[in-house]
Structures are given as C-alpha cells and as structure tokens.
Amino acid sequence: MQANAYSQYALKDLHQAIDLMDRKISYSTTLEAFDSQTAREAHLRKLSSKRAALVKSALTLAALGVRCDPRFLPRSFIHVVQDEGVSVPEGSAVAEGTETRKPSGRRSKRR
C-alpha cells in the first residue's frame, strides 16, 4: 500500500527532514571535527545539496496546494516579524490602559 505523496503528512515529513538537515549543517560548521578544511567543505556541500532537494520537494507540494500547519515549518523557513509592521488596535483594552475584572459572584455547582 503506497501513501499519497500529495498529503499534508508528506509535507510535514519533508519539513521535519529539512529541519534535521539544518541542524546537521549547523553541527558540522561549529562542533564536528574534520581532518582538513576540504573535507569539511565537501561534507557541507553534500548536506546542502540534500537540503536543497528537500526544499524543492516541499515547495513543489506547497505549490500543488498541499497545506501544512505553520507550527511544523522548519526554523529556517520561519521569518521574524519586524517591529515596524506590528501595531496595537485602537480599541483594545491594553491600548486604553483599562483593566479587566473577574466576576465577583460565586459559582453554583451543577447537579
């Protein structure tokens, strides 16, 4: 039985694989010991090409209309929202400085 390649779960798996490749690349650049600089560059080139293939597959699935929950996106795909675009609505309680109060009455038990 073959799974549907165009499912949201396939896209989620691709995102997890991309995140894993990002972590491997980060580990290889900072902590992993290599015999020479050329060996390090060859290993990083290999990991980068694997990651590029995964990214291409994920973008293809997204272009076909497959949706995935944004919380499963790889950390490298998440863009930081700049402070310039963030604004507080004028009618909010935080902007006006008013406090919200809890109801003071007792709750009755259901029977």
N, C-alpha and C positions, 0 to 999 in steps of 0.2 A: 504494500500500500504506500503510495507516494503522497507526500504532503503537498498542499497547494503552495507554490512558490510565490504567489501574489497575496499572501495573507499578512495581517498585521504582526503575527508572531514571527514570521520570517524577517520582517523589517526590524523587530525588536532584537532578534538574534544577531542581525548584522550590526546594529548599534552597539550591542554588548561586545562583539568582536572588534569593532573599531576602538572602543574604549580600552579593551585589553591591549591592542596594538599600541595605542597612545602610551599606556603605562610601560610596556616593554621598551618603547623608544626612549622614554624618559629615564628608565633604569639603565639602559645601555649608554646613554650620554653622560650620566652622572656617577653611577656606582660600579658598573661592571668593568672588570679588568681585562684588557686585551694585550696581546704580545706587541702589537705595533699600531700606529695610527691608521695604516692602510687596512688592517684587519677590522678596526672599529668602523671605519668609513664603509667598508664592504658590508658589514653586518647591519649598519644603519640604513644603507641603500636597500638591502633585502627587505628589512622591516617596513621601510617607507613604500616600497612597491606593493607589498601585500596590503598595506593600509589603503593605498590608492585604489586598488582593485575593489576592496570592500566599500569604500566611499562611493565609487562609481556604481556599484550594485545597489547601494542604499538610495542614492539619488535617482536611479532608474525606477526603483519601486515607488518612490515618492512621486515621481513624475507620472506614473501609471495610476495614481490616485489612492494608493495604499496609505492609510493614516495610522499613526502610532502616537501613543500618549507622550507628551513632551517631557515627562519626567524620566523617560527611558533614553533620552538623547545622550550621546557621549558628551563628556565635559568639554571636548574641543569644539563641539557644534553649538554650545550654548553661548550666546553673545551677551555681554554685560550691558545692561540698560544704562545709558548715560543719564546723569542728573538733570541735564537740560530738558529732556522730554518728560520728566516726571513732574506732575502738578497736582495740587490738592484741590478737589472740587470745592466751590464756594459755599455750598450749603451743608457741608459736613460738620459734625459736632466737634471734631478736632480743630478745624479751622476757626470756628467761632469761640472756642475755649469753654464750651459748656460741658458739664459733667453728666454722665448717665447715671441714673439711680436704680437700685434694685427695688422691687415691690416689697413693702414692709409687712404685708399680711402673712399669716401662717397658711401653710398649705394643708388641705384636708386630705386624708387618706382615702383611697378608693376601696370599696368593699366588694 
